[in-house]
Amino acid sequence: MNLTVLGAGAWGTALAISAARHNPHVLLWARDQAQARDMQAARRNARYLPNSPFPDALRVTHDLNEAVVHSRARGQHGGLVIIGTPMAALDGMLQSLPADVAALWLCKGFEKGTGRLGHEIAMALRPHARCGVLSGPSFANEVAANQPTALVAASFDTTLGDQAVAAFHSDSLRVYTSNDPIGVEVGGAVKNVLAIATGIVDGMQLGLNARAALITRGLAEMTRLGVALGAQTDTFMGLSGLGDLVLTATGNLSRNRTVGLKLAEGLPLAQILSDLGHVAEGVYSAATVLQRAKALDVAMPITEAVVAVLEGRITPAKAVGALMSREAKAETAGVRVQTPFE
């Protein structure tokens, strides 16, 4: 299959490297012309993945038209575009694609300003196009290093999931399919906020019991919001829900977890982000997650506490104290799970 990856950040590059190991028709597009030229010459992405050389088959271009035309060439499974840009650029990327081009995006979070998820952006721009999301617990450097990883491709069009399997499934990368892009996207967005919370708990050295409790209750928050938005409950027990949450909340490579650790140390947010040097999506999506939850009358106390800390309205210690002093309730309150007899 002809595969085009739009976006030469760490994640887009890692997937292009992975696919090109078994597919000779992979093209990686970089917005910056100098970056594209340097990557093609050096055969690596020196900025994001300096220790991961490109397979011989992987080509790099700055020409967006060339990248789109490449994706339209048809093989046994058809062409496919992977959008590896930040959420802020998804709208523009989708508008640049012809209606007959199948696309999966990698970005996680809510669009700033509108609060839309990726599938909501796509429905407004390309209501009849074949679109979806590729997500799951994955650090880019591990995928680029050919370490075992599992992802989920979710779309209302089931054949698109099959294309993702054909494009990426290998000995080291396993791709599952899902017909619940809403749930997959909610998991990918909310887990970043919860990772900041977990980083705060770990940074305050509150113990493994506290970490386990926070992740579990965070999963409940994620599920409540997802179900209210139309997602399937079971999705949140899968790769894009529990799986991605555990990885991002506990993995030392997680930028969002790092933000939480540094907030617990008392460092100002501006300094943390400056030192980080990369985008921590949870910082920018936390307020939007809370806004959408309130509009749906969904309780998300952990998210609310993270927003208050990020905005400087409360200290991490007071946020933890407020969560612990909440009124006791039934564990499954607010999440209705359909039984097999209904």
C-alpha positions as CSV (number, residue, x, y, z in Angstrom):
1,M,0.0,0.0,0.0
2,N,1.1,3.6,-0.6
3,L,1.3,5.2,2.8
4,T,1.8,8.9,3.4
5,V,2.6,10.3,6.9
6,L,1.9,14.0,7.3
7,G,4.0,15.4,10.1
8,A,7.6,14.7,11.0
9,G,7.4,15.0,14.7
10,A,8.5,12.1,16.9
11,W,5.3,10.1,16.6
12,G,4.7,10.6,12.9
13,T,8.4,9.7,12.2
14,A,8.3,6.6,14.4
15,L,5.3,5.2,12.6
16,A,6.9,6.0,9.2
17,I,10.0,4.1,10.3
18,S,8.0,1.2,11.6
19,A,5.9,0.9,8.4
20,A,8.9,1.3,6.0
21,R,10.6,-1.7,7.5
22,H,8.1,-3.9,5.6
23,N,6.6,-1.6,3.1
24,P,8.7,0.0,0.3
25,H,6.1,2.7,-0.4
26,V,6.2,5.0,2.6
27,L,6.5,8.8,2.2
28,L,7.1,11.1,5.2
29,W,6.1,14.8,4.8
30,A,7.7,17.5,6.8
31,R,6.2,21.1,7.0
32,D,9.7,22.6,7.2
33,Q,11.7,22.4,4.0
34,A,15.1,22.5,5.7
35,Q,14.1,19.7,8.1
36,A,12.9,17.6,5.2
37,R,16.1,18.1,3.3
38,D,18.2,17.3,6.4
39,M,16.3,14.1,7.2
40,Q,16.5,12.9,3.7
41,A,20.3,13.5,3.6
42,A,21.1,12.2,7.2
43,R,18.5,9.3,7.0
44,R,17.3,10.1,10.5
45,N,15.2,12.7,12.4
46,A,18.0,14.4,14.3
47,R,15.6,16.6,16.3
48,Y,13.2,14.0,17.6
49,L,14.6,10.5,17.1
50,P,18.4,10.9,16.6
51,N,19.1,7.3,17.5
52,S,16.7,5.7,15.0
53,P,18.0,5.5,11.4
54,F,15.5,5.4,8.6
55,P,14.9,2.2,6.6
56,D,16.2,2.5,3.1
57,A,12.7,2.5,1.7
58,L,11.5,5.6,3.6
59,R,11.4,8.8,1.6
60,V,11.0,12.4,2.9
61,T,9.4,15.3,1.1
62,H,8.4,18.9,1.8
63,D,5.9,18.9,-1.1
64,L,2.4,18.5,0.3
65,N,0.9,17.9,-3.2
66,E,3.5,15.1,-3.8
67,A,2.5,13.6,-0.5
68,V,-1.2,13.6,-1.3
69,V,-0.7,12.3,-4.8
70,H,1.4,9.5,-3.4
71,S,-1.4,8.4,-1.0
72,R,-3.9,8.2,-3.8
73,A,-2.0,5.6,-5.8
74,R,-3.9,2.4,-5.4
75,G,-2.4,-1.0,-4.4
76,Q,-4.0,-4.1,-3.1
77,H,-5.3,-2.3,0.0
78,G,-5.6,1.2,-1.4
79,G,-3.7,4.3,-0.3
80,L,-3.7,5.8,3.2
81,V,-2.8,9.1,4.9
82,I,-1.6,9.3,8.5
83,I,-2.0,12.8,10.0
84,G,0.8,13.2,12.6
85,T,0.3,16.9,13.4
86,P,-0.8,18.5,16.6
87,M,-4.6,18.8,17.2
88,A,-4.4,22.5,16.3
89,A,-3.4,21.6,12.7
90,L,-5.9,18.7,12.1
91,D,-8.6,21.0,10.6
92,G,-6.2,22.4,8.0
93,M,-4.7,19.0,7.2
94,L,-8.2,17.5,6.6
95,Q,-9.1,20.4,4.4
96,S,-6.0,19.8,2.3
97,L,-7.0,16.2,1.5
98,P,-9.3,15.2,-1.4
99,A,-12.6,13.7,-0.3
100,D,-11.6,10.2,-1.6
101,V,-8.4,9.9,0.4
102,A,-8.7,7.7,3.5
103,A,-7.1,9.3,6.6
104,L,-6.2,8.4,10.2
105,W,-5.0,11.0,12.7
106,L,-2.6,10.5,15.6
107,C,-3.3,13.7,17.6
108,K,-4.9,13.4,21.0
109,G,-7.0,16.1,22.7
110,F,-9.6,18.6,22.1
111,E,-9.4,21.5,19.6
112,K,-8.6,24.7,21.4
113,G,-11.4,27.2,21.2
114,T,-14.1,24.9,19.8
115,G,-13.5,22.0,22.2
116,R,-14.1,19.5,19.4
117,L,-12.6,16.0,19.2
118,G,-11.0,14.8,16.0
119,H,-14.1,12.9,14.8
120,E,-16.2,16.0,15.3
121,I,-13.8,18.1,13.2
122,A,-13.9,15.5,10.5
123,M,-17.7,15.2,10.5
124,A,-17.9,19.0,9.9
125,L,-15.4,19.0,7.1
126,R,-15.6,15.6,5.5
127,P,-18.9,14.0,6.5
128,H,-18.7,11.2,3.9
129,A,-15.0,10.7,3.9
130,R,-13.3,7.6,5.3
131,C,-11.6,8.9,8.5
132,G,-10.6,7.7,11.9
133,V,-8.0,7.7,14.7
134,L,-4.9,5.6,15.4
135,S,-4.2,5.6,19.2
136,G,-3.0,3.5,22.1
137,P,-0.2,3.3,24.7
138,S,2.9,4.1,22.8
139,F,6.1,6.1,23.2
140,A,7.6,7.1,19.9
141,N,11.2,6.1,20.6
142,E,10.1,2.6,21.5
143,V,8.2,2.2,18.3
144,A,11.1,3.5,16.3
145,A,13.4,1.1,18.1
146,N,11.2,-1.8,17.0
147,Q,10.0,-2.7,20.6
148,P,6.7,-4.5,21.0
149,T,3.7,-2.1,20.9
150,A,-0.1,-2.4,20.5
151,L,-2.3,0.2,19.0
152,V,-6.0,0.6,18.1
153,A,-7.4,1.9,14.8
154,A,-10.9,3.3,15.3
155,S,-13.4,4.4,12.7
156,F,-17.1,4.3,11.9
157,D,-15.9,2.7,8.6
158,T,-14.7,-0.7,9.5
159,T,-12.7,-1.2,6.3
160,L,-10.4,1.7,7.4
161,G,-9.3,-0.3,10.4
162,D,-8.4,-3.2,8.1
163,Q,-6.3,-0.8,6.1
164,A,-4.5,0.3,9.2
165,V,-3.8,-3.3,10.0
166,A,-2.4,-3.9,6.5
167,A,-0.2,-0.7,6.8
168,F,1.3,-1.2,10.2
169,H,0.8,-4.7,11.6
170,S,4.1,-6.5,12.1
171,D,6.1,-8.7,14.4
172,S,6.7,-5.7,16.7
173,L,3.6,-3.6,16.2
174,R,0.1,-5.1,16.7
175,V,-2.9,-3.2,15.5
176,Y,-6.4,-3.8,16.8
177,T,-9.6,-2.4,15.2
178,S,-12.5,-0.6,16.8
179,N,-15.8,0.9,15.7
180,D,-15.8,3.5,18.6
181,P,-13.7,6.5,17.6
182,I,-15.5,8.6,20.2
183,G,-14.3,6.4,23.0
184,V,-10.8,6.1,21.6
185,E,-10.5,9.8,21.3
186,V,-11.9,10.6,24.8
187,G,-9.4,8.2,26.2
188,G,-6.5,9.8,24.4
189,A,-7.5,13.3,25.5
190,V,-8.3,12.7,29.1
191,K,-5.4,10.4,30.0
192,N,-3.0,13.4,29.5
193,V,-4.8,15.4,32.2
194,L,-4.9,12.4,34.5
195,A,-1.1,11.9,33.9
196,I,-0.5,15.4,35.3
197,A,-2.5,14.5,38.4
198,T,-0.5,11.2,38.9
199,G,2.7,13.1,38.5
200,I,1.7,15.5,41.2
201,V,0.8,12.5,43.5
202,D,4.2,10.8,42.8
203,G,6.1,14.1,43.1
204,M,4.6,14.6,46.6
205,Q,5.7,11.0,47.5
206,L,2.2,10.0,48.6
207,G,2.8,6.4,47.8
208,L,1.8,3.6,45.5
209,N,-1.6,3.2,47.1
210,A,-2.4,6.8,46.2
211,R,-1.2,6.4,42.7
212,A,-3.4,3.3,42.2
213,A,-6.4,5.0,43.6
214,L,-5.9,8.1,41.4
215,I,-5.5,6.1,38.2
216,T,-8.6,4.0,39.0
217,R,-10.8,7.0,39.9
218,G,-9.4,8.8,36.9
219,L,-10.5,5.9,34.6
220,A,-14.0,6.3,36.1
221,E,-13.9,10.0,35.2
222,M,-12.8,9.3,31.7
223,T,-15.5,6.7,31.2
224,R,-18.2,9.0,32.5
225,L,-17.3,11.7,30.0
226,G,-17.0,9.2,27.2
227,V,-20.3,7.6,27.8
228,A,-22.0,11.0,28.0
229,L,-20.5,11.8,24.6
230,G,-21.7,8.6,23.0
231,A,-18.8,6.2,23.5
232,Q,-19.0,2.5,24.4
233,T,-18.1,1.7,28.0
234,D,-15.9,-1.3,27.0
235,T,-13.6,0.9,25.0
236,F,-12.2,2.4,28.2
237,M,-10.9,-0.9,29.4
238,G,-8.9,-1.3,26.2
239,L,-5.7,0.1,24.8
240,S,-6.8,3.7,24.3
241,G,-8.4,3.9,27.7
242,L,-6.8,2.0,30.6
243,G,-3.7,1.1,28.5
244,D,-2.8,4.6,27.5
245,L,-3.7,6.0,30.9
246,V,-1.3,3.6,32.7
247,L,1.5,4.3,30.3
248,T,1.2,8.1,30.4
249,A,0.5,8.3,34.1
250,T,3.4,6.0,35.1
251,G,6.0,6.1,32.3
252,N,9.0,8.3,32.9
253,L,9.0,9.3,29.2
254,S,5.6,11.0,29.7
255,R,5.7,14.7,29.3
256,N,2.4,15.2,31.1
257,R,3.6,13.1,34.0
258,T,6.8,15.3,34.1
259,V,4.7,18.4,34.4
260,G,2.9,17.0,37.4
261,L,6.2,16.0,39.0
262,K,7.6,19.5,38.6
263,L,4.4,21.1,39.8
264,A,4.7,19.0,43.0
265,E,8.2,20.5,43.5
266,G,6.7,24.0,43.5
267,L,8.1,25.1,40.1
268,P,6.0,27.6,38.1
269,L,4.2,26.2,35.1
270,A,5.9,28.6,32.6
271,Q,9.3,27.4,33.7
272,I,8.3,23.8,33.5
273,L,7.0,24.1,30.0
274,S,10.1,26.1,28.9
275,D,12.4,23.4,30.3
276,L,10.3,20.6,28.8
277,G,10.9,21.9,25.2
278,H,8.0,19.8,23.9
279,V,4.2,20.1,24.0
280,A,2.4,18.5,27.0
281,E,-1.1,18.2,25.6
282,G,-2.7,17.8,29.0
283,V,-1.8,21.4,30.0
284,Y,-3.7,22.8,27.1
285,S,-6.6,20.4,27.0
286,A,-7.4,20.2,30.8
287,A,-9.7,23.2,30.8
288,T,-11.5,22.1,27.7
289,V,-12.1,18.6,29.1
290,L,-13.6,20.2,32.2
291,Q,-15.7,22.6,30.1
292,R,-17.2,19.8,28.1
293,A,-17.8,17.7,31.2
294,K,-19.7,20.6,32.9
295,A,-21.8,21.1,29.8
296,L,-22.9,17.5,30.1
297,D,-23.3,17.6,33.9
298,V,-20.5,15.0,34.3
299,A,-18.5,15.0,37.5
300,M,-14.8,15.1,37.0
301,P,-13.2,16.1,40.3
302,I,-9.6,15.0,39.5
303,T,-9.7,17.0,36.2
304,E,-11.2,20.0,38.1
305,A,-8.3,19.8,40.6
306,V,-5.7,19.7,37.8
307,V,-7.2,22.7,36.2
308,A,-7.2,24.6,39.4
309,V,-3.5,23.8,40.0
310,L,-2.5,24.7,36.4
311,E,-4.3,28.0,36.7
312,G,-2.5,28.7,40.0
313,R,-5.8,28.9,42.0
314,I,-4.7,26.1,44.4
315,T,-1.5,24.4,45.5
316,P,-1.0,20.7,44.7
317,A,-1.2,19.8,48.4
318,K,-4.6,21.6,48.8
319,A,-5.8,19.9,45.6
320,V,-5.0,16.4,47.0
321,G,-6.6,17.4,50.3
322,A,-9.8,18.5,48.6
323,L,-10.0,15.2,46.7
324,M,-9.5,13.1,49.8
325,S,-12.2,15.0,51.7
326,R,-14.9,14.5,49.2
327,E,-18.1,12.8,50.3
328,A,-18.0,9.0,50.1
329,K,-20.2,7.4,47.4
330,A,-20.7,4.1,45.5
331,E,-17.7,3.2,43.4
332,T,-19.6,2.9,40.2
333,A,-21.8,6.0,40.7
334,G,-22.4,7.9,37.4
335,V,-21.3,5.1,35.1
336,R,-24.1,2.9,33.8
337,V,-22.9,-0.4,32.3
338,Q,-25.4,-2.3,30.2
339,T,-25.9,-5.9,31.3
340,P,-26.1,-8.8,28.9
341,F,-29.8,-9.3,29.8
342,E,-30.9,-5.8,28.6
